[in-house]
Amino acid sequence: MVDVPPPTLRLRIDREALAHNWRELDRLSGSARAGAAVKADCYGLGVENCVPTLVEAGCRDFFVAHWSEVAALLPFVPAERIAVLHGPLSNDEATYARQTGVRPVIDSVRQAKLWTEGGGGACHLMVDTGINRLGIGVSEVSEPAVQALKVEVLMSHLACADEDSSMNARQLADFQAMRPTIQHKALSLANSAGIALGSDYHFDLTRPGLSLYGGVPREELSGLIRQVAYPKAAIIQTRNLKAGEGVGYNATFTAPADMRIGVMSLGYADGILRAWGGASFRHGDAALPILGKVSMDMIVIDLGNAPDLGEGDWVELPYHLPDAAQQTSVSQYELLTVLGQRFDRSP
Ligand SMILES: *Cc1c(COP(=O)(O)O)cnc(C)c1O
């Protein structure tokens, strides 16, 4: 066996910050308990990196989108505490839910029938109160297939929780109105931003995702939520540019004077999109501006502020999500999920 050398790009996951964020969101959820949205491999940060930490912090309820995401969670979480938000499309998926004990979130009358006809069992129910993605409509609650469900958590999802929109109160009122129309054990409405909307939105269980991983969707959460993901990369080459020479595709940067530059081993294939053009890497307090266009596997930076740096040294990309979103016009959600598989995420 030949040892594979370690990658030259790393995503450091601050597990303490992750645990802190969950505890903070659980505290803010008041008498409700906070669960965790762990879909898309914990928003790109890695189930093995995040879920054991969340469990240790006290989190019990986990939400994924796809059936394919269940297996990675099963070593850490009892099946009945895993909810699959997309629900069963086919009998195969319903059978998988029954065999594993994982809870399907029933999202339509068709899914309610499929689930009940296959034998039923405990499930969750999503009601649509205005986002118009998944969920049964208010008028469909009386359908026999829906009334036949053994609903554990009755849930809905807010469309505009990150804004001061009148839609929040409207969705809350519609959710409240659904409450007496179907038997259930618990209620759940709020995502990360919804938690900050106040106790009316908390019910029994909240479902934060973004803010666990360092996202700040509403001002009320800033100062409480810590950064979790820290991308960094090695300088794989340094070069000396002469005044007038260009850098990268289309030579969009031209050296105004002689300068020393570094080539970083990451690029848009790793999720560091061209939207980062004009931003800077960091070494301590020194800013190292990105020069020219981001390539697929490389980014060129100005080493003028860090003459001590050389080949093999590591530099960080500032990834405080609210600031990074401002800088790139890429949403905080996308900044997390876009990070590629070439990052070494190991502790
Ligand atoms: C993704 C998701 C969440 C988590 O939302 P955040 O905005 O990331 O906190 C909660 N509920 C549902 C139904 C989701 O799809």
The ligand as a MOL file (V3000), in Angstrom:
LIG
                    3D

  0  0  0     0  0            999 V3000
M  V30 BEGIN CTAB
M  V30 COUNTS 15 15 0 0 0
M  V30 BEGIN ATOM
M  V30 1 C -33.3110 23.1420 5.1550 0
M  V30 2 C -34.5050 23.1800 6.0060 0
M  V30 3 C -34.4370 23.6960 7.3020 0
M  V30 4 C -33.2260 24.4340 7.8150 0
M  V30 5 O -33.2600 25.7750 7.3280 0
M  V30 6 P -32.1260 26.8420 7.6390 0
M  V30 7 O -32.6210 28.0760 6.9760 0
M  V30 8 O -30.8730 26.3280 7.0210 0
M  V30 9 O -32.0170 26.9660 9.1080 0
M  V30 10 C -35.5550 23.5790 8.1000 0
M  V30 11 N -36.6900 22.9890 7.6390 0
M  V30 12 C -36.7960 22.5060 6.3880 0
M  V30 13 C -38.0760 21.9080 5.9420 0
M  V30 14 C -35.7180 22.5970 5.5230 0
M  V30 15 O -35.8340 22.1470 4.2760 0
M  V30 END ATOM
M  V30 BEGIN BOND
M  V30 1 1 1 2
M  V30 2 1 2 3
M  V30 3 2 2 14
M  V30 4 1 3 4
M  V30 5 2 3 10
M  V30 6 1 4 5
M  V30 7 1 5 6
M  V30 8 2 6 7
M  V30 9 1 6 8
M  V30 10 1 6 9
M  V30 11 1 10 11
M  V30 12 2 11 12
M  V30 13 1 12 13
M  V30 14 1 12 14
M  V30 15 1 14 15
M  V30 END BOND
M  V30 END CTAB
M  END
